[in-house]
Amino acid sequence: MKARVKWVEAATFIGESGSGHAVVMDGPPDNGGRDLGVRPMEMLLLGMGGCTAFDVVHILRRARQPIEDCVVELQADRAAEPPKVFTHIHVHFIVSGRGLAERQVARAVSLSADKYCSASIMLGKAATITHDYEIIELGESESPGD
């Protein structure tokens, strides 16, 4: 896997992935940035969220669970002094569908956390990571996000 980060100006950088996608990263004005993009540490947290969400959706689909939506909310604490690493990350899954089995959702979250999500497992070397989940039962005419 490769990536490239190019400084644009002030505290603005363009990150380019090996697969050809780009993202803007920037710092806050008090650090010389113009607030044009996510902070690099936010990007790291988003990457972890995307990695574990991908796993949970994939595992539930393979288990033939009627998943219709998955939202992952992350809350992270950082050390007060440099390096300001993550010290605790809480991951809250909101999984929606019609007739999801609670044990299958619990299993998917556990498998992602303990076996499949390389981002979570790597960050878990520095931070305590906790997880929980809720299941939203959708009615006949409801769609995710209603």
Secondary structure in CASP SS format (residue, H / E / C, confidence):
PFRMAT SS
TARGET T0000
AUTHOR 0000-0000-0000
METHOD secondary structure of the structure
MODEL  1
M C 1.00
K C 1.00
A E 1.00
R E 1.00
V E 1.00
K E 1.00
W E 1.00
V E 1.00
E E 1.00
A C 1.00
A C 1.00
T E 1.00
F E 1.00
I E 1.00
G E 1.00
E E 1.00
S E 1.00
G C 1.00
S C 1.00
G C 1.00
H C 1.00
A E 1.00
V E 1.00
V E 1.00
M E 1.00
D C 1.00
G C 1.00
P C 1.00
P H 1.00
D H 1.00
N H 1.00
G C 1.00
G C 1.00
R C 1.00
D C 1.00
L C 1.00
G C 1.00
V E 1.00
R C 1.00
P H 1.00
M H 1.00
E H 1.00
M H 1.00
L H 1.00
L H 1.00
L H 1.00
G H 1.00
M H 1.00
G H 1.00
G H 1.00
C H 1.00
T H 1.00
A H 1.00
F H 1.00
D H 1.00
V H 1.00
V H 1.00
H H 1.00
I H 1.00
L H 1.00
R H 1.00
R H 1.00
A C 1.00
R C 1.00
Q C 1.00
P C 1.00
I E 1.00
E E 1.00
D E 1.00
C E 1.00
V E 1.00
V E 1.00
E E 1.00
L E 1.00
Q E 1.00
A E 1.00
D E 1.00
R E 1.00
A C 1.00
A C 1.00
E C 1.00
P C 1.00
P C 1.00
K C 1.00
V C 1.00
F E 1.00
T E 1.00
H E 1.00
I E 1.00
H E 1.00
V E 1.00
H E 1.00
F E 1.00
I E 1.00
V E 1.00
S E 1.00
G E 1.00
R C 1.00
G C 1.00
L C 1.00
A C 1.00
E H 1.00
R H 1.00
Q H 1.00
V H 1.00
A H 1.00
R H 1.00
A H 1.00
V H 1.00
S H 1.00
L H 1.00
S H 1.00
A H 1.00
D H 1.00
K H 1.00
Y H 1.00
C C 1.00
S H 1.00
A H 1.00
S H 1.00
I H 1.00
M H 1.00
L H 1.00
G C 1.00
K C 1.00
A C 1.00
A C 1.00
T E 1.00
I E 1.00
T E 1.00
H E 1.00
D E 1.00
Y E 1.00
E E 1.00
I E 1.00
I E 1.00
E E 1.00
L C 1.00
G C 1.00
E C 1.00
S C 1.00
E C 1.00
S C 1.00
P C 1.00
G C 1.00
D C 1.00
END
